[in-house]
Amino acid sequence: MLLPSRSALLRSVLFVALASLPCVACAAISDAGASADEVMARAKNQAAAEHKNILLMFGASWCVNCRLFDKFLADPAIHPIMDKAFVFVDMNTGESPNDKRHTNLPGGEKLQASLGGKGAGWPYIVMLDPNGKRLADSTRPADRGHGGNIGYPSAPYEIDWFVEMMKTAEPSLSAQDITTLRDWLTAHSNTH
């Protein structure tokens, strides 16, 4: 009988633990029974009222990297930095059609495609102004090497791109805030 390796067991335990975490950072905008257009209208109103931008994450219930990004946003060292800059929105667009418990947000796939994320994978992260204009997204240009959707930033080039996204979408963040974000991602990277 072949037993799973210790690392395979640890990955399985990590997957179960992360999959059960709620999206703490996304609690501000609820999508229960709403369409993508309705969720975005609420997010734009909230962002305008609070003088913030919108951080939109397209994902799925099964997406481990989506839960890792949720963990990043919810961390006590990170949440205050991100919360002062963004209204958080989470849209499921990658659910299995056979899943009876989880469904895609109506209109979410169309919105993801319109924001450059068709076929990008999950999470696909977009930063928007309060009017819904795209400021930055998680697609790293091919001419910069390692092109494509970075998803949850864990490799050094992905972390670099996420920092570029932050500087573009929220240039008022302090150098210390940027350093805190980079250091947290680097410390929690699986590639160092």
NULORO-726503 format. One record per residue: residue number from 1; z, y, x of N, C-alpha, C, O in turn. Coordinates in Angstrom, 1 decimal. Layout:
// NULORO-726503
{semi NUM; {Z; Y; X}; {Z; Y; X}; {Z; Y; X}; {Z; Y; X}};
...
This chain:
// NULORO-726503
{semi 1; {0.0; -1.2; 0.8}; {0.0; 0.0; 0.0}; {0.0; 1.2; 0.9}; {0.8; 1.4; 1.8}};
{semi 2; {-0.9; 2.1; 0.6}; {-1.0; 3.4; 1.4}; {-0.2; 4.5; 0.8}; {-0.4; 4.8; -0.4}};
{semi 3; {0.7; 5.0; 1.5}; {1.6; 6.1; 1.0}; {1.0; 7.4; 1.4}; {0.4; 7.6; 2.5}};
{semi 4; {1.3; 8.4; 0.6}; {0.8; 9.8; 0.9}; {1.5; 10.3; 2.1}; {2.7; 10.0; 2.4}};
{semi 5; {0.8; 11.1; 2.9}; {1.4; 11.7; 4.1}; {2.5; 12.7; 3.7}; {2.5; 13.2; 2.5}};
{semi 6; {3.4; 13.1; 4.6}; {4.4; 14.1; 4.3}; {3.8; 15.4; 3.9}; {4.3; 16.0; 3.0}};
{semi 7; {2.7; 15.8; 4.6}; {2.1; 17.1; 4.3}; {1.4; 17.0; 2.9}; {1.4; 18.0; 2.2}};
{semi 8; {0.9; 15.9; 2.5}; {0.3; 15.8; 1.2}; {1.4; 15.9; 0.1}; {1.2; 16.5; -0.9}};
{semi 9; {2.5; 15.2; 0.4}; {3.6; 15.3; -0.5}; {4.1; 16.8; -0.7}; {4.4; 17.3; -1.8}};
{semi 10; {4.3; 17.5; 0.5}; {4.7; 18.9; 0.5}; {3.7; 19.7; -0.3}; {4.1; 20.6; -1.1}};
{semi 11; {2.4; 19.5; -0.1}; {1.4; 20.3; -0.8}; {1.5; 20.0; -2.3}; {1.4; 21.0; -3.1}};
{semi 12; {1.8; 18.8; -2.7}; {1.9; 18.5; -4.1}; {3.1; 19.2; -4.7}; {3.1; 19.7; -5.8}};
{semi 13; {4.3; 19.1; -4.0}; {5.5; 19.8; -4.5}; {5.2; 21.3; -4.6}; {5.6; 21.9; -5.6}};
{semi 14; {4.6; 21.9; -3.6}; {4.3; 23.3; -3.6}; {3.4; 23.7; -4.8}; {3.6; 24.7; -5.4}};
{semi 15; {2.4; 22.9; -5.0}; {1.5; 23.1; -6.1}; {2.2; 23.1; -7.5}; {2.0; 24.0; -8.3}};
{semi 16; {3.1; 22.1; -7.7}; {3.8; 22.0; -8.9}; {4.8; 23.2; -9.1}; {4.9; 23.8; -10.1}};
{semi 17; {5.4; 23.6; -8.0}; {6.4; 24.7; -8.0}; {5.7; 26.0; -8.3}; {6.1; 26.8; -9.1}};
{semi 18; {4.5; 26.3; -7.6}; {3.8; 27.5; -7.8}; {3.1; 27.6; -9.1}; {3.0; 28.7; -9.8}};
{semi 19; {2.6; 26.5; -9.6}; {1.9; 26.5; -10.9}; {2.9; 26.8; -12.0}; {2.4; 27.3; -13.1}};
{semi 20; {4.2; 26.5; -11.9}; {5.1; 26.8; -12.9}; {5.6; 28.2; -12.9}; {6.3; 28.6; -13.9}};
{semi 21; {5.3; 29.0; -11.9}; {5.8; 30.4; -11.8}; {5.1; 31.3; -12.8}; {3.9; 31.2; -13.0}};
{semi 22; {5.8; 32.1; -13.5}; {5.2; 33.1; -14.4}; {4.5; 34.2; -13.6}; {4.9; 34.4; -12.5}};
{semi 23; {3.6; 34.9; -14.2}; {3.0; 36.0; -13.6}; {3.9; 37.2; -13.8}; {3.7; 38.0; -14.7}};
{semi 24; {4.9; 37.4; -12.9}; {5.9; 38.4; -13.1}; {5.3; 39.8; -13.0}; {5.6; 40.7; -13.7}};
{semi 25; {4.3; 40.0; -12.0}; {3.7; 41.3; -11.8}; {2.8; 41.7; -12.9}; {2.5; 42.9; -13.0}};
{semi 26; {2.4; 40.8; -13.7}; {1.4; 41.1; -14.7}; {2.0; 41.3; -16.1}; {1.2; 41.5; -17.1}};
{semi 27; {3.3; 41.4; -16.2}; {4.0; 41.4; -17.5}; {3.7; 42.7; -18.2}; {3.8; 42.8; -19.4}};
{semi 28; {3.2; 43.8; -17.5}; {3.0; 45.1; -18.1}; {1.9; 45.0; -19.2}; {2.0; 45.7; -20.2}};
{semi 29; {0.9; 44.3; -19.0}; {-0.2; 44.2; -19.9}; {-0.3; 42.8; -20.4}; {-0.7; 41.8; -19.7}};
{semi 30; {0.0; 42.6; -21.7}; {-0.1; 41.3; -22.3}; {-1.4; 41.0; -22.9}; {-2.1; 41.9; -23.5}};
{semi 31; {-1.9; 39.8; -22.8}; {-3.2; 39.5; -23.3}; {-3.2; 38.5; -24.5}; {-4.2; 38.0; -24.9}};
{semi 32; {-2.0; 38.3; -25.0}; {-1.8; 37.3; -26.1}; {-2.6; 37.7; -27.3}; {-2.4; 38.8; -27.9}};
{semi 33; {-3.6; 36.9; -27.6}; {-4.5; 37.2; -28.8}; {-5.4; 38.3; -28.7}; {-6.1; 38.7; -29.7}};
{semi 34; {-5.6; 38.9; -27.5}; {-6.5; 40.0; -27.3}; {-7.8; 39.6; -26.6}; {-7.9; 38.5; -26.1}};
{semi 35; {-8.7; 40.5; -26.6}; {-10.0; 40.4; -25.9}; {-9.9; 41.1; -24.6}; {-9.0; 42.0; -24.4}};
{semi 36; {-10.8; 40.9; -23.6}; {-10.8; 41.6; -22.4}; {-10.9; 43.1; -22.6}; {-10.3; 43.9; -21.9}};
{semi 37; {-11.8; 43.5; -23.6}; {-11.9; 44.9; -23.9}; {-10.6; 45.5; -24.3}; {-10.3; 46.7; -23.9}};
{semi 38; {-9.9; 44.8; -25.2}; {-8.6; 45.3; -25.6}; {-7.6; 45.4; -24.5}; {-6.8; 46.4; -24.4}};
{semi 39; {-7.5; 44.4; -23.7}; {-6.6; 44.4; -22.5}; {-6.9; 45.6; -21.6}; {-6.1; 46.3; -21.1}};
{semi 40; {-8.2; 45.8; -21.3}; {-8.6; 46.8; -20.4}; {-8.4; 48.2; -21.1}; {-8.0; 49.1; -20.3}};
{semi 41; {-8.5; 48.4; -22.4}; {-8.2; 49.6; -23.0}; {-6.7; 50.0; -22.8}; {-6.4; 51.1; -22.5}};
{semi 42; {-5.9; 49.0; -23.0}; {-4.4; 49.2; -22.8}; {-4.1; 49.6; -21.4}; {-3.3; 50.5; -21.1}};
{semi 43; {-4.8; 48.8; -20.4}; {-4.5; 49.1; -19.0}; {-5.0; 50.5; -18.6}; {-4.3; 51.2; -17.9}};
{semi 44; {-6.2; 50.9; -19.1}; {-6.7; 52.3; -18.8}; {-5.7; 53.3; -19.4}; {-5.4; 54.3; -18.7}};
{semi 45; {-5.2; 53.1; -20.6}; {-4.3; 54.1; -21.2}; {-3.0; 54.2; -20.4}; {-2.5; 55.3; -20.1}};
{semi 46; {-2.5; 53.0; -20.0}; {-1.3; 53.0; -19.2}; {-1.5; 53.6; -17.8}; {-0.7; 54.4; -17.4}};
{semi 47; {-2.6; 53.3; -17.2}; {-2.9; 53.8; -15.9}; {-3.0; 55.4; -15.9}; {-2.5; 56.1; -15.0}};
{semi 48; {-3.7; 55.9; -16.9}; {-3.9; 57.3; -17.0}; {-2.5; 58.0; -17.3}; {-2.2; 59.0; -16.7}};
{semi 49; {-1.7; 57.4; -18.2}; {-0.4; 58.0; -18.5}; {0.5; 58.0; -17.3}; {1.3; 58.9; -17.1}};
{semi 50; {0.4; 56.9; -16.4}; {1.3; 56.8; -15.3}; {0.7; 57.3; -14.0}; {1.4; 57.2; -12.9}};
{semi 51; {-0.5; 57.8; -14.0}; {-1.2; 58.3; -12.9}; {-1.3; 57.2; -11.8}; {-1.0; 57.4; -10.6}};
{semi 52; {-1.8; 56.1; -12.2}; {-2.0; 54.9; -11.4}; {-3.4; 54.4; -11.5}; {-4.2; 54.8; -12.4}};
{semi 53; {-3.8; 53.5; -10.6}; {-5.0; 52.8; -10.7}; {-4.7; 51.4; -11.3}; {-3.5; 51.1; -11.6}};
{semi 54; {-5.7; 50.6; -11.4}; {-5.5; 49.3; -12.1}; {-5.8; 48.2; -11.0}; {-6.9; 48.3; -10.4}};
{semi 55; {-5.0; 47.2; -10.9}; {-5.2; 46.0; -10.1}; {-5.5; 44.9; -11.0}; {-4.6; 44.4; -11.7}};
{semi 56; {-6.7; 44.4; -11.1}; {-7.2; 43.4; -12.0}; {-7.4; 42.1; -11.2}; {-8.2; 42.1; -10.3}};
{semi 57; {-6.7; 41.1; -11.6}; {-6.9; 39.8; -11.0}; {-7.5; 38.8; -12.0}; {-6.9; 38.5; -13.1}};
{semi 58; {-8.6; 38.3; -11.7}; {-9.2; 37.2; -12.5}; {-8.8; 35.9; -11.9}; {-8.8; 35.7; -10.7}};
{semi 59; {-8.3; 35.0; -12.7}; {-7.8; 33.7; -12.2}; {-7.8; 32.6; -13.2}; {-8.6; 32.6; -14.2}};
{semi 60; {-6.9; 31.6; -13.0}; {-6.8; 30.5; -13.9}; {-5.4; 29.9; -13.8}; {-4.7; 30.1; -12.8}};
{semi 61; {-4.9; 29.2; -14.8}; {-3.6; 28.6; -14.8}; {-3.4; 27.6; -13.7}; {-2.3; 27.5; -13.1}};
{semi 62; {-4.5; 26.9; -13.3}; {-4.4; 25.9; -12.3}; {-4.5; 26.4; -10.8}; {-4.4; 25.7; -9.9}};
{semi 63; {-4.8; 27.7; -10.7}; {-5.2; 28.3; -9.4}; {-4.0; 28.6; -8.6}; {-3.2; 29.5; -8.8}};
{semi 64; {-3.7; 27.7; -7.5}; {-2.6; 27.9; -6.6}; {-2.7; 29.2; -5.9}; {-1.6; 29.9; -5.8}};
{semi 65; {-3.8; 29.6; -5.5}; {-3.9; 30.9; -4.8}; {-3.7; 32.1; -5.7}; {-3.2; 33.2; -5.2}};
{semi 66; {-3.9; 32.0; -7.0}; {-3.5; 33.0; -7.9}; {-2.0; 33.1; -8.0}; {-1.5; 34.2; -8.0}};
{semi 67; {-1.3; 32.0; -8.0}; {0.1; 32.0; -8.1}; {0.7; 32.6; -6.8}; {1.7; 33.2; -6.8}};
{semi 68; {0.0; 32.3; -5.6}; {0.5; 32.9; -4.4}; {0.3; 34.4; -4.4}; {1.2; 35.2; -3.9}};
{semi 69; {-0.8; 34.9; -5.0}; {-0.9; 36.4; -5.2}; {0.1; 36.9; -6.1}; {0.6; 38.0; -5.9}};
{semi 70; {0.4; 36.2; -7.2}; {1.5; 36.7; -8.1}; {2.8; 36.7; -7.3}; {3.6; 37.7; -7.5}};
{semi 71; {3.1; 35.7; -6.4}; {4.3; 35.7; -5.6}; {4.4; 37.0; -4.7}; {5.4; 37.6; -4.6}};
{semi 72; {3.2; 37.3; -4.1}; {3.1; 38.5; -3.3}; {3.5; 39.7; -4.1}; {4.3; 40.5; -3.6}};
{semi 73; {2.9; 39.9; -5.2}; {3.1; 41.1; -6.0}; {4.5; 41.2; -6.5}; {5.0; 42.3; -6.7}};
{semi 74; {5.2; 40.1; -6.8}; {6.5; 40.0; -7.3}; {7.6; 40.2; -6.2}; {8.8; 40.4; -6.6}};
{semi 75; {7.3; 40.0; -5.0}; {8.3; 40.0; -3.9}; {9.0; 41.4; -3.9}; {8.3; 42.4; -4.0}};
{semi 76; {10.3; 41.4; -3.7}; {11.1; 42.6; -3.7}; {10.6; 43.6; -2.7}; {10.8; 44.8; -2.9}};
{semi 77; {10.1; 43.2; -1.6}; {9.6; 44.1; -0.6}; {8.2; 44.7; -0.9}; {7.9; 45.8; -0.5}};
{semi 78; {7.4; 44.0; -1.7}; {6.1; 44.4; -2.0}; {5.9; 45.1; -3.4}; {5.2; 46.0; -3.5}};
{semi 79; {6.6; 44.6; -4.3}; {6.5; 45.1; -5.7}; {6.6; 46.6; -5.8}; {5.8; 47.2; -6.5}};
{semi 80; {7.6; 47.2; -5.2}; {7.7; 48.7; -5.4}; {6.5; 49.4; -4.8}; {6.1; 50.5; -5.3}};
{semi 81; {6.0; 48.9; -3.7}; {4.8; 49.5; -3.1}; {3.6; 49.4; -4.1}; {2.9; 50.4; -4.3}};
{semi 82; {3.3; 48.2; -4.5}; {2.2; 48.0; -5.4}; {2.4; 48.6; -6.8}; {1.4; 49.1; -7.4}};
{semi 83; {3.6; 48.6; -7.3}; {3.9; 49.1; -8.6}; {3.7; 50.7; -8.7}; {3.3; 51.2; -9.7}};
{semi 84; {4.0; 51.4; -7.6}; {3.8; 52.8; -7.6}; {2.3; 53.2; -7.6}; {2.0; 54.3; -7.9}};
{semi 85; {1.5; 52.3; -7.3}; {0.0; 52.5; -7.2}; {-0.8; 51.9; -8.3}; {-1.8; 52.5; -8.7}};
{semi 86; {-0.3; 50.8; -8.9}; {-1.2; 50.1; -9.8}; {-0.5; 49.7; -11.1}; {0.7; 49.4; -11.1}};
{semi 87; {-1.3; 49.6; -12.2}; {-1.0; 48.8; -13.4}; {-1.6; 47.4; -13.1}; {-2.8; 47.3; -12.7}};
{semi 88; {-0.8; 46.4; -13.3}; {-1.3; 45.0; -13.1}; {-1.9; 44.4; -14.3}; {-1.3; 44.4; -15.4}};
{semi 89; {-3.1; 43.7; -14.1}; {-3.7; 43.0; -15.2}; {-4.2; 41.7; -14.7}; {-4.8; 41.6; -13.6}};
{semi 90; {-3.9; 40.6; -15.5}; {-4.2; 39.3; -15.1}; {-5.1; 38.7; -16.2}; {-4.7; 38.7; -17.4}};
{semi 91; {-6.3; 38.2; -15.9}; {-7.2; 37.7; -16.9}; {-7.6; 36.3; -16.5}; {-8.2; 36.1; -15.4}};
{semi 92; {-7.4; 35.3; -17.3}; {-7.9; 34.0; -17.1}; {-9.4; 33.9; -17.4}; {-9.8; 34.1; -18.5}};
{semi 93; {-10.1; 33.5; -16.4}; {-11.6; 33.3; -16.6}; {-12.1; 32.0; -16.0}; {-13.3; 31.7; -16.0}};
{semi 94; {-11.2; 31.2; -15.4}; {-11.6; 29.9; -14.8}; {-11.0; 28.7; -15.4}; {-10.9; 27.7; -14.7}};
{semi 95; {-10.6; 28.8; -16.6}; {-10.0; 27.6; -17.3}; {-11.1; 26.5; -17.6}; {-12.2; 26.9; -17.9}};
{semi 96; {-10.6; 25.3; -17.6}; {-11.5; 24.2; -17.9}; {-11.8; 24.2; -19.4}; {-10.9; 24.4; -20.2}};
{semi 97; {-13.0; 24.0; -19.8}; {-13.4; 24.0; -21.3}; {-12.6; 22.9; -22.0}; {-12.5; 23.0; -23.2}};
{semi 98; {-12.2; 21.8; -21.3}; {-11.5; 20.7; -22.0}; {-10.0; 20.9; -22.0}; {-9.3; 20.1; -22.6}};
{semi 99; {-9.5; 22.0; -21.5}; {-8.0; 22.3; -21.4}; {-7.6; 22.8; -22.8}; {-8.1; 23.8; -23.3}};
{semi 100; {-6.7; 22.0; -23.4}; {-6.2; 22.4; -24.8}; {-5.2; 23.4; -24.8}; {-4.9; 24.1; -25.8}};
{semi 101; {-4.5; 23.6; -23.6}; {-3.4; 24.5; -23.5}; {-3.7; 25.9; -23.0}; {-3.1; 26.9; -23.3}};
{semi 102; {-4.8; 26.0; -22.2}; {-5.2; 27.2; -21.5}; {-6.6; 27.5; -21.8}; {-7.5; 26.7; -21.8}};
{semi 103; {-6.9; 28.8; -22.1}; {-8.3; 29.2; -22.4}; {-8.6; 30.5; -21.7}; {-7.7; 31.2; -21.3}};
{semi 104; {-9.8; 30.7; -21.5}; {-10.3; 32.0; -20.9}; {-10.1; 33.1; -21.9}; {-10.2; 32.9; -23.1}};
{semi 105; {-9.8; 34.3; -21.4}; {-9.6; 35.5; -22.2}; {-11.0; 35.8; -22.8}; {-11.9; 36.0; -22.0}};
{semi 106; {-11.1; 36.0; -24.1}; {-12.5; 36.3; -24.6}; {-13.0; 37.6; -24.0}; {-12.4; 38.6; -24.0}};
{semi 107; {-14.2; 37.5; -23.5}; {-14.9; 38.6; -22.8}; {-14.5; 38.7; -21.3}; {-15.1; 39.6; -20.7}};
{semi 108; {-13.6; 37.9; -20.8}; {-13.2; 38.1; -19.5}; {-14.2; 37.7; -18.4}; {-14.4; 38.3; -17.4}};
{semi 109; {-14.9; 36.6; -18.7}; {-16.0; 36.1; -17.8}; {-17.1; 37.2; -17.7}; {-17.6; 37.5; -16.6}};
{semi 110; {-17.4; 37.8; -18.8}; {-18.5; 38.9; -18.8}; {-18.0; 40.1; -18.0}; {-18.7; 40.7; -17.3}};
{semi 111; {-16.7; 40.4; -18.2}; {-16.1; 41.6; -17.4}; {-16.1; 41.2; -16.0}; {-16.5; 42.1; -15.1}};
{semi 112; {-15.7; 40.0; -15.6}; {-15.7; 39.6; -14.2}; {-17.1; 39.7; -13.6}; {-17.2; 40.2; -12.5}};
{semi 113; {-18.1; 39.2; -14.3}; {-19.5; 39.3; -13.8}; {-19.9; 40.8; -13.6}; {-20.6; 41.1; -12.7}};
{semi 114; {-19.5; 41.6; -14.6}; {-20.0; 43.0; -14.5}; {-19.3; 43.8; -13.4}; {-19.8; 44.8; -12.9}};
{semi 115; {-18.2; 43.2; -12.9}; {-17.5; 43.8; -11.7}; {-17.8; 43.1; -10.4}; {-17.1; 43.3; -9.4}};
{semi 116; {-18.9; 42.3; -10.4}; {-19.4; 41.7; -9.2}; {-18.7; 40.4; -8.9}; {-18.9; 39.9; -7.7}};
{semi 117; {-18.0; 39.8; -9.8}; {-17.3; 38.6; -9.5}; {-17.9; 37.3; -10.1}; {-17.2; 36.3; -10.1}};
{semi 118; {-19.1; 37.3; -10.6}; {-19.7; 36.1; -11.1}; {-19.8; 35.1; -10.0}; {-20.5; 35.3; -9.0}};
{semi 119; {-19.3; 33.9; -10.2}; {-19.3; 32.8; -9.2}; {-18.5; 33.1; -8.0}; {-18.6; 32.3; -7.0}};
{semi 120; {-17.6; 34.1; -8.0}; {-16.8; 34.4; -6.8}; {-15.7; 33.5; -6.5}; {-15.2; 33.4; -5.4}};
{semi 121; {-15.2; 32.8; -7.5}; {-14.0; 31.9; -7.4}; {-12.8; 32.7; -7.8}; {-12.9; 33.9; -8.2}};
{semi 122; {-11.6; 32.1; -7.6}; {-10.4; 32.7; -8.0}; {-9.3; 32.6; -6.9}; {-9.3; 31.7; -6.2}};
{semi 123; {-8.5; 33.6; -6.8}; {-8.5; 34.8; -7.6}; {-9.7; 35.8; -7.1}; {-10.0; 35.8; -6.0}};
{semi 124; {-10.2; 36.5; -8.1}; {-11.1; 37.6; -7.8}; {-10.3; 38.9; -8.1}; {-10.0; 39.0; -9.3}};
{semi 125; {-10.2; 39.7; -7.2}; {-9.3; 40.9; -7.3}; {-10.2; 42.2; -7.3}; {-11.0; 42.3; -6.4}};
{semi 126; {-10.0; 43.0; -8.3}; {-10.7; 44.3; -8.4}; {-9.7; 45.4; -8.6}; {-8.7; 45.3; -9.4}};
{semi 127; {-9.9; 46.5; -7.9}; {-9.1; 47.7; -8.0}; {-9.9; 48.7; -8.7}; {-11.0; 49.1; -8.2}};
{semi 128; {-9.4; 49.3; -9.8}; {-10.2; 50.2; -10.6}; {-9.4; 51.5; -10.8}; {-8.2; 51.6; -10.6}};
{semi 129; {-10.1; 52.6; -11.0}; {-9.4; 53.9; -11.3}; {-9.1; 53.8; -12.8}; {-9.4; 52.9; -13.5}};
{semi 130; {-8.3; 54.8; -13.3}; {-7.9; 54.7; -14.7}; {-9.0; 54.7; -15.8}; {-8.8; 54.4; -16.9}};
{semi 131; {-10.2; 55.1; -15.3}; {-11.4; 55.1; -16.2}; {-12.1; 53.7; -16.2}; {-13.1; 53.5; -16.9}};
{semi 132; {-11.7; 52.8; -15.3}; {-12.3; 51.5; -15.2}; {-13.4; 51.5; -14.1}; {-14.1; 50.5; -14.0}};
{semi 133; {-13.5; 52.6; -13.3}; {-14.5; 52.6; -12.2}; {-14.0; 51.7; -11.0}; {-12.9; 51.9; -10.6}};
{semi 134; {-14.8; 50.8; -10.6}; {-14.4; 50.0; -9.4}; {-14.3; 50.8; -8.2}; {-15.2; 51.6; -7.8}};
{semi 135; {-13.1; 50.6; -7.5}; {-12.8; 51.3; -6.3}; {-13.0; 50.3; -5.1}; {-13.4; 50.7; -4.0}};
{semi 136; {-12.5; 49.1; -5.3}; {-12.6; 48.1; -4.3}; {-12.5; 46.7; -4.9}; {-12.0; 46.6; -6.0}};
{semi 137; {-13.0; 45.7; -4.2}; {-12.9; 44.3; -4.7}; {-12.7; 43.4; -3.6}; {-12.9; 43.7; -2.4}};
{semi 138; {-12.4; 42.1; -3.9}; {-12.1; 41.2; -2.9}; {-13.3; 40.5; -2.2}; {-13.1; 39.5; -1.5}};
{semi 139; {-14.5; 41.0; -2.5}; {-15.7; 40.5; -1.8}; {-15.9; 41.2; -0.5}; {-16.2; 42.4; -0.5}};
{semi 140; {-15.6; 40.5; 0.6}; {-15.9; 41.0; 1.9}; {-17.3; 41.0; 2.2}; {-18.0; 39.9; 2.1}};
{semi 141; {-17.9; 42.1; 2.7}; {-19.4; 42.2; 2.9}; {-19.8; 41.2; 4.0}; {-19.0; 41.0; 5.0}};
{semi 142; {-20.9; 40.5; 3.9}; {-21.4; 39.5; 4.8}; {-21.6; 40.1; 6.2}; {-21.4; 39.5; 7.2}};
{semi 143; {-22.0; 41.4; 6.3}; {-22.3; 42.0; 7.6}; {-21.0; 42.3; 8.4}; {-21.0; 42.6; 9.5}};
{semi 144; {-19.8; 42.0; 7.8}; {-18.5; 42.1; 8.5}; {-18.1; 40.8; 9.0}; {-17.0; 40.7; 9.6}};
{semi 145; {-18.9; 39.7; 8.8}; {-18.5; 38.4; 9.1}; {-17.6; 37.8; 8.1}; {-16.8; 38.5; 7.4}};
{semi 146; {-17.6; 36.5; 7.9}; {-16.8; 35.8; 6.8}; {-17.0; 36.5; 5.5}; {-16.0; 36.8; 4.8}};
{semi 147; {-18.2; 36.8; 5.1}; {-18.5; 37.4; 3.8}; {-18.1; 36.6; 2.6}; {-18.0; 35.3; 2.8}};
{semi 148; {-17.9; 37.2; 1.5}; {-17.6; 36.5; 0.3}; {-16.2; 36.9; -0.2}; {-15.5; 37.7; 0.4}};
{semi 149; {-15.8; 36.3; -1.3}; {-14.5; 36.6; -1.9}; {-13.4; 36.1; -1.1}; {-13.3; 34.9; -0.7}};
{semi 150; {-12.4; 36.9; -0.7}; {-11.3; 36.5; 0.1}; {-10.2; 35.8; -0.7}; {-9.4; 35.1; -0.2}};
{semi 151; {-10.2; 36.0; -2.0}; {-9.2; 35.4; -2.9}; {-7.8; 35.9; -2.4}; {-7.6; 37.1; -2.2}};
{semi 152; {-6.9; 35.0; -2.3}; {-5.5; 35.3; -1.8}; {-5.7; 35.5; -0.3}; {-6.1; 34.6; 0.4}};
{semi 153; {-5.3; 36.7; 0.2}; {-5.5; 36.9; 1.7}; {-4.5; 36.2; 2.5}; {-3.3; 36.6; 2.5}};
{semi 154; {-5.0; 35.3; 3.3}; {-4.1; 34.6; 4.2}; {-4.6; 34.5; 5.7}; {-3.8; 34.5; 6.6}};
{semi 155; {-5.9; 34.4; 5.8}; {-6.5; 34.4; 7.2}; {-6.5; 35.8; 7.7}; {-6.6; 36.8; 6.9}};
{semi 156; {-6.5; 36.0; 9.0}; {-6.4; 37.4; 9.5}; {-7.6; 38.3; 9.0}; {-7.3; 39.4; 8.7}};
{semi 157; {-8.8; 37.8; 8.9}; {-9.9; 38.6; 8.4}; {-9.7; 38.9; 6.9}; {-10.2; 40.0; 6.4}};
{semi 158; {-9.1; 38.0; 6.2}; {-8.8; 38.3; 4.7}; {-7.8; 39.3; 4.6}; {-7.9; 40.2; 3.7}};
{semi 159; {-6.7; 39.3; 5.4}; {-5.7; 40.3; 5.4}; {-6.3; 41.6; 5.7}; {-5.9; 42.6; 5.1}};
{semi 160; {-7.1; 41.7; 6.8}; {-7.8; 42.9; 7.2}; {-8.5; 43.5; 6.0}; {-8.5; 44.7; 5.7}};
{semi 161; {-9.3; 42.6; 5.3}; {-10.1; 43.1; 4.1}; {-9.2; 43.7; 3.0}; {-9.5; 44.7; 2.4}};
{semi 162; {-8.1; 42.9; 2.7}; {-7.1; 43.4; 1.7}; {-6.6; 44.8; 2.1}; {-6.5; 45.6; 1.2}};
{semi 163; {-6.2; 45.0; 3.3}; {-5.7; 46.3; 3.8}; {-6.8; 47.3; 3.6}; {-6.5; 48.5; 3.1}};
{semi 164; {-8.1; 47.0; 3.9}; {-9.2; 48.0; 3.6}; {-9.3; 48.3; 2.1}; {-9.5; 49.4; 1.8}};
{semi 165; {-9.1; 47.3; 1.3}; {-9.2; 47.5; -0.2}; {-8.1; 48.5; -0.6}; {-8.3; 49.4; -1.3}};
{semi 166; {-6.9; 48.3; 0.0}; {-5.7; 49.1; -0.4}; {-6.0; 50.6; 0.1}; {-5.7; 51.5; -0.7}};
{semi 167; {-6.5; 50.7; 1.3}; {-6.7; 52.1; 1.8}; {-7.8; 52.8; 1.0}; {-7.7; 54.0; 0.8}};
{semi 168; {-8.8; 52.0; 0.5}; {-9.9; 52.6; -0.3}; {-9.3; 53.0; -1.7}; {-9.6; 54.1; -2.2}};
{semi 169; {-8.6; 52.0; -2.3}; {-8.2; 52.2; -3.7}; {-7.0; 53.1; -3.8}; {-6.8; 53.8; -4.9}};
{semi 170; {-6.2; 53.2; -2.9}; {-4.9; 54.0; -2.9}; {-4.7; 54.6; -1.6}; {-3.7; 54.2; -0.9}};
{semi 171; {-5.5; 55.6; -1.2}; {-5.3; 56.3; 0.1}; {-4.0; 57.0; 0.3}; {-3.7; 57.4; 1.4}};
{semi 172; {-3.3; 57.2; -0.8}; {-2.0; 58.0; -0.6}; {-0.9; 57.1; -0.1}; {0.2; 57.6; 0.2}};
{semi 173; {-1.1; 55.8; 0.0}; {0.0; 54.9; 0.5}; {0.3; 55.3; 1.9}; {-0.7; 55.6; 2.7}};
{semi 174; {1.5; 55.2; 2.3}; {1.9; 55.6; 3.6}; {1.5; 54.5; 4.6}; {1.3; 53.4; 4.3}};
{semi 175; {1.5; 54.9; 5.9}; {1.2; 53.9; 7.0}; {2.3; 52.8; 6.9}; {2.0; 51.7; 7.2}};
{semi 176; {3.5; 53.2; 6.6}; {4.6; 52.2; 6.6}; {4.4; 51.2; 5.4}; {4.6; 50.0; 5.6}};
{semi 177; {3.9; 51.7; 4.3}; {3.6; 50.8; 3.1}; {2.5; 49.8; 3.5}; {2.6; 48.6; 3.3}};
{semi 178; {1.4; 50.3; 4.2}; {0.3; 49.5; 4.6}; {0.9; 48.4; 5.6}; {0.5; 47.2; 5.6}};
{semi 179; {1.7; 48.9; 6.6}; {2.3; 47.9; 7.5}; {3.1; 46.9; 6.8}; {3.1; 45.7; 7.2}};
{semi 180; {3.9; 47.3; 5.8}; {4.7; 46.3; 5.1}; {3.8; 45.3; 4.4}; {4.2; 44.1; 4.5}};
{semi 181; {2.8; 45.7; 3.8}; {1.8; 44.8; 3.1}; {1.2; 43.8; 4.1}; {1.2; 42.6; 3.9}};
{semi 182; {0.7; 44.3; 5.2}; {0.1; 43.5; 6.2}; {1.1; 42.5; 6.8}; {0.8; 41.3; 7.0}};
{semi 183; {2.3; 43.0; 7.2}; {3.3; 42.1; 7.8}; {3.7; 41.0; 6.9}; {3.9; 39.9; 7.3}};
{semi 184; {3.9; 41.3; 5.6}; {4.3; 40.3; 4.6}; {3.2; 39.2; 4.5}; {3.5; 38.0; 4.6}};
{semi 185; {1.9; 39.6; 4.4}; {0.8; 38.7; 4.2}; {0.7; 37.8; 5.5}; {0.5; 36.6; 5.5}};
{semi 186; {0.9; 38.5; 6.7}; {0.8; 37.7; 7.9}; {1.9; 36.7; 8.1}; {1.7; 35.6; 8.5}};
{semi 187; {3.1; 37.1; 7.7}; {4.3; 36.3; 7.8}; {4.2; 35.1; 6.8}; {4.7; 34.0; 7.1}};
{semi 188; {3.5; 35.3; 5.7}; {3.4; 34.2; 4.7}; {2.0; 33.5; 4.8}; {1.6; 32.8; 3.9}};
{semi 189; {1.3; 33.7; 5.9}; {0.0; 33.1; 6.1}; {0.1; 31.7; 6.5}; {1.1; 31.3; 7.2}};
{semi 190; {-0.9; 30.9; 6.1}; {-0.9; 29.5; 6.5}; {-1.8; 29.3; 7.7}; {-2.1; 28.1; 8.1}};
{semi 191; {-2.2; 30.4; 8.3}; {-3.1; 30.3; 9.5}; {-2.5; 30.8; 10.7}; {-3.3; 30.9; 11.7}};
{semi 192; {-1.2; 31.2; 10.8}; {-0.7; 31.8; 12.0}; {0.0; 30.8; 12.8}; {0.6; 31.1; 13.9}};
